[in-house]
Amino acid sequence: MKGIAIGLSNNSKEILIRLKKTEFIENIYIAGYSKDDGQENELIQVQKPREILLKKWPEIDLIIFIGSIAASIRIINSFLTSKEQDPGVIVIDNKCSKIIPLIGLHQSNSQNIAYQIANLLGGEIIETNNSNDQRFLNLDAFGNQWGWKRSGNIKDWSKLVIKQAKNEEIFCKQLSGNCLWRTSESGEIINKIDEKETEKKDSTFHVSIFENHETTWHPPVLWIGIGCERNTSKELIANSLNNFFESRNLSQQSIAGFATIDIKKDEIGILELTEEKNLPIKFFSKEDLSKIIVPNPSNVVQKEIGTPSVAEASCLLAAGEESKLLEEKRIFKNQSGAVTIAVAESKNQYKPTHGEIHIIGSGPGDISFLTNNAKKALSRCNVWIGYKMYLDLIKPLKRSDQVLVESKLTEEKERCIKAIKLAEEGIKVALISSGESGFYGMAGLLLEFLQKIKKRYRPYFEVHPGISSVQLAAALSGAPLTNDFCSISLSDKLTPWSLIEKRIEGALLGDFVIALFNPQSVERNWQLKSVIDKCLKSRPGNTPVLIARQVGRENQSKKFFNLNDIPIKEIDMLSIIIIGNSQTTLVDGIYLTPRGYLQN
C-alpha cells in the first residue's frame, strides 16, 4: 500500500501525524498555500497539492485529504482517468468526525480502509453507495479480501454491479477456492450455480482457475512442479509456463507457488522466475519425492538424481493432502536448455504473505470497552473466529460481508488452527478473546502454534490489547491495584495445583494485592476455600475483599466482604476476586491500595 495524506489547512497537522503512524500512509503534506503558523514538523512536507499529485498520482494507491470535500474534488478532478487506474480517495474533516470514501470504493479498497480509519480515529463513516445500504456484496472487490485476483473486462464487472443495484439476481459458479464467503449476509444473497449447470449470461461471475471466463476471481490453488536441465534460462522456463497455461486455459493468477527438488536451490532460472512473480517455492528431497505415485515416472531421472519424478511429484507434495494432478508433465526444449512442468490443484488456497491474524482482546463485555485499535482490526478482517458468546457481544460491529466462525468454550486449539489455516490461504482473520487476549487468553496459544511454523511461511500476526475484567472490576470499586499486585488463576486444568499453591504463598509472602481468576466451578469446588484458608494464616480476617461478577455485562455486580466472611458458595467462574494487602482500605465504598504519595 502506497498512500499519502494532504492537509488543506494547518489545523490538520495532528490528524496527519496520526495517519502517518498507520500502515496506509507513507508521506504527509500540508497544502503550500496554507498560512504557516510558525511551527515546523520534519514529518510534514509543505507543497501545493497539484504539484504533489503531478508527481505522485501514477504511483500511489491512496490519497487522504483532511479538509473540505469540495476542495478535494476540485484538486483531483483533472487527474481522474478510470476506476481501474485511479488511486482511492478518502476525505476526512478537521475534527475527525466524518470519514468519506470518495473514489475507489471497490478497486482501491478505499471503503475498507475508510472503515479502519473511522474505527481508529473514532469518526463516523459516510457512505453513499448501494452496497452498504442494501447489504450488497462488492462483486468486483470482495475477492481481494479472500486472497483472490480478478480478471475480466471492467465494463463486464460494472454491468454486474449495475444489475445488482437494480435488485436483479446475481449468480456465482465457484469451482475452486474457499467457500466461506458464502456464509456472510452479503454472500447468501448470491445464487449458486453448480459446475454442470448452465450459467446465466451477463448475470454470473466465476471463482475458478480458468482463463476462459470474462468475469472471474482466481484463488491461489495451483502448484507448479518444475524440473530442468542445469542452467536452463529463465526465459525458457517462463515462456514454457505461458504456453502450458494458455493451451489449458489456466490462469496464472491462480498460481499459489512453485515446487522442485532441493538440488535446484541454486538454479538461477527458477529462482529468478519465482522472484519476478513474487511467489513462494518449495524444495523437496529425492527421498520425499520418491514416495509420491505419479503417472509418468522416468527411469532416466531415477538414475540421474535418485527419484523417478520431479515435476509431478513436487507439485503434488506442495499442494498437500487431497490434491490432484491437474496437468501431467510436459517437456519444453530449445538451445538454452530443457524444462519439465506439471500442475497440481490444492484443496486449499495458499497465500500466507497476504493473510493476517489479528488476536483481539474484546474487553469484558460491553462494546464501549473495546479499544479503537481493536475496532480497526475487526473492520480489517473478513473472518472473525471465537467462542459464540464472545462473538455475540461484538456482533453489532460486524458488516454484512464479514463471516463469523463460532466454536465451543473448550475448543481453543481448534480455533487457533482454523485461524492459521485461513491466514495461510491469504485471508485476514480476527481471533477473538474476551478481556485481554494476553491474560489467560488466546494470544499465547496462537503464538505457540506460530512458533512451530518456519518464519518465511508464517502469516503476519498482531496482538491487539484489550481491557481485562480485573481492570474493570478494580475501576468499579476504586483503585485497589494502584500498588504492586498479581493475578492468579485457580483453574488447575492446565497448571498443576501444587504450582498454583506456590504462587499463592509467594504472593502472600510479598504482600501483593491478589486478583483471583476462575475462582470456582461445579467441578472445582474446594480450591477456593483452600486459598482463602491460606490467606487467613497471613492476613487479618478484616482484610477487605472485592467480589465482582459479570463485569462489563448486563448483570454486573460488585460486593465487598472481609476475608473471613467471603460467601464461597455464591462465587462462580464469572466472578473476579480482589484480595487486599496490608495497606488496602475500604472507606465509604472506596476500595484503595495507596501508592504512598501522601507519605512523602
LINGI-V629003 format. One record per backbone hydrogen bond with DSSP energy under -1.0 kcal/mol. NH is the residue of the N-H (numbers start at 0). CO is the residue of the C=O. E is the energy in kcal/mol with one decimal. If there is no record, write none. Layout:
BEGIN
nh: {NH/NH}
co: {CO/CO}
e: {E/E}
END
This chain:
BEGIN
nh: {3/4/5/6/7/11/12/15/16/17/18/19/21/25/26/28/29/30/31/33/43/44/46/51/52/53/54/55/56/58/59/60/61/62/63/64/65/66/71/72/73/74/75/76/78/79/85/87/88/89/90/91/92/95/98/99/101/102/109/112/113/114/115/116/117/118/119/120/121/122/123/125/132/133/135/138/140/141/143/144/145/146/147/148/150/156/157/158/159/160/161/162/163/164/165/166/167/170/171/172/174/175/181/182/183/185/187/189/190/192/196/202/204/205/206/207/210/215/216/217/220/220/221/222/223/224/225/226/228/231/232/236/237/238/239/240/241/242/243/244/245/246/249/250/253/254/255/256/257/258/259/261/263/264/266/270/271/272/273/274/275/276/278/281/283/288/289/291/297/301/302/303/304/305/313/314/315/316/317/318/319/322/323/325/325/326/329/331/333/336/338/339/340/341/342/343/344/345/349/350/353/354/355/356/357/358/359/360/361/362/365/368/369/374/375/376/377/378/379/380/381/382/383/384/385/387/390/391/392/396/397/401/402/404/406/410/414/415/416/417/418/419/420/421/422/423/425/426/428/429/430/431/432/434/438/442/445/446/447/448/449/450/451/452/456/457/459/461/463/471/472/473/474/475/476/477/478/481/485/487/489/499/500/501/502/503/504/505/506/507/508/509/511/512/513/514/515/516/520/529/530/531/532/533/534/535/537/538/542/544/545/546/547/548/549/552/555/556/558/560/562/563/564/567/569/570/574/575/576/577/578/579/584/586/589/590/591/592/598/599}
co: {61/26/63/28/65/8/9/11/12/13/14/15/18/2/2/4/44/6/46/30/40/27/29/47/48/49/50/51/52/55/55/1/1/87/3/89/5/91/67/68/69/70/71/72/75/75/81/60/102/62/99/64/97/92/123/90/88/88/103/108/109/110/111/112/113/114/115/116/117/117/96/98/128/129/130/136/137/137/140/141/142/143/142/217/215/152/153/154/155/156/157/158/159/160/161/163/162/202/190/204/206/206/178/179/180/399/183/186/169/171/193/199/170/214/172/216/248/150/205/148/218/253/253/343/256/341/258/339/337/228/335/232/233/234/235/236/237/238/239/240/241/242/244/208/250/251/221/221/279/223/281/283/260/261/263/266/267/268/269/270/271/272/273/257/259/284/285/288/307/297/298/299/300/301/309/310/311/312/313/314/315/319/344/323/342/342/340/338/336/333/331/226/329/224/326/222/323/220/219/423/350/350/426/459/428/461/430/463/432/434/551/365/366/370/371/372/373/374/375/376/427/427/402/429/404/406/386/387/388/393/394/398/381/383/385/407/410/411/412/413/414/415/416/417/418/419/422/421/355/382/357/384/359/362/435/436/441/442/443/444/445/446/448/449/453/454/354/356/358/467/468/469/470/471/472/473/590/478/512/514/516/495/496/497/498/499/500/501/502/503/504/505/506/483/578/485/576/487/523/525/526/527/528/529/530/531/534/534/539/560/577/558/575/556/573/549/552/548/546/544/542/540/561/565/566/567/571/547/515/545/513/543/591/589/586/476/584/478/595/596}
e: {-2.1/-1.9/-3.0/-3.2/-2.6/-1.5/-1.4/-2.5/-2.3/-1.8/-2.5/-2.1/-1.8/-3.3/-1.2/-2.4/-2.6/-3.0/-1.7/-2.0/-1.3/-2.1/-2.2/-2.0/-2.5/-2.3/-1.1/-2.7/-2.3/-1.7/-1.2/-3.5/-1.5/-2.4/-2.2/-2.8/-2.4/-2.4/-1.8/-2.1/-2.1/-1.9/-1.9/-1.6/-1.8/-1.0/-2.6/-2.9/-2.0/-2.5/-2.6/-2.9/-1.7/-1.8/-2.6/-3.0/-2.8/-1.7/-2.1/-1.9/-2.5/-1.8/-2.0/-2.6/-2.6/-2.2/-2.1/-3.0/-1.1/-1.3/-2.3/-2.8/-1.0/-2.7/-1.8/-1.8/-2.3/-3.2/-1.8/-1.1/-1.0/-1.3/-2.5/-1.7/-2.7/-1.8/-2.5/-2.0/-1.7/-2.3/-2.5/-2.4/-2.4/-2.3/-1.4/-2.1/-2.6/-3.0/-2.7/-1.9/-3.0/-1.2/-1.7/-1.9/-1.4/-2.6/-2.1/-1.1/-2.8/-2.6/-1.1/-2.1/-2.3/-2.4/-2.1/-1.9/-2.9/-1.7/-3.2/-3.5/-1.5/-1.2/-2.6/-2.8/-2.4/-2.8/-2.6/-2.2/-2.3/-1.5/-1.3/-1.9/-3.0/-2.7/-2.5/-2.2/-2.4/-2.6/-2.7/-2.5/-2.6/-2.3/-2.5/-3.1/-1.6/-1.4/-3.4/-1.3/-2.4/-2.5/-2.0/-2.7/-2.0/-1.5/-1.9/-2.4/-2.9/-1.8/-2.3/-2.1/-2.4/-2.2/-2.2/-2.6/-2.0/-2.2/-1.9/-1.4/-2.4/-2.0/-2.4/-2.0/-2.9/-1.6/-2.6/-1.9/-1.7/-2.3/-2.4/-2.0/-1.1/-1.3/-2.0/-1.0/-1.2/-2.5/-2.0/-3.1/-2.2/-1.7/-2.7/-3.8/-2.4/-1.8/-2.1/-2.3/-2.8/-3.1/-1.8/-3.6/-2.0/-1.1/-1.4/-2.2/-3.1/-2.5/-2.7/-1.8/-3.1/-2.1/-1.7/-1.9/-2.1/-2.2/-2.5/-1.9/-2.5/-2.2/-1.2/-1.3/-1.4/-1.6/-3.0/-3.3/-1.9/-1.7/-2.1/-2.6/-1.3/-2.2/-2.1/-1.3/-2.9/-3.1/-1.4/-1.5/-2.0/-2.0/-2.6/-2.4/-2.3/-2.4/-2.4/-2.3/-2.2/-2.4/-1.6/-1.8/-3.1/-3.2/-2.4/-3.0/-2.8/-3.2/-2.2/-1.6/-2.5/-2.4/-1.7/-1.8/-2.4/-2.0/-1.1/-1.6/-1.7/-1.0/-1.1/-2.1/-3.3/-1.9/-2.7/-2.1/-2.3/-2.5/-1.2/-1.7/-3.3/-1.1/-2.3/-2.8/-2.2/-1.8/-2.5/-1.4/-2.0/-2.2/-2.6/-2.4/-2.4/-2.3/-2.3/-2.0/-2.5/-1.5/-2.2/-2.8/-3.3/-2.1/-1.5/-1.7/-2.1/-2.6/-2.4/-1.7/-2.4/-2.3/-1.4/-2.8/-1.7/-2.9/-2.5/-2.8/-2.7/-2.5/-2.1/-1.9/-1.6/-2.1/-1.9/-2.6/-1.4/-2.2/-1.6/-1.8/-1.9/-1.5/-1.6/-3.2/-1.7/-2.3/-3.2/-2.2/-3.3/-2.0/-2.1/-2.5/-2.7/-1.8/-1.2/-1.2}
END
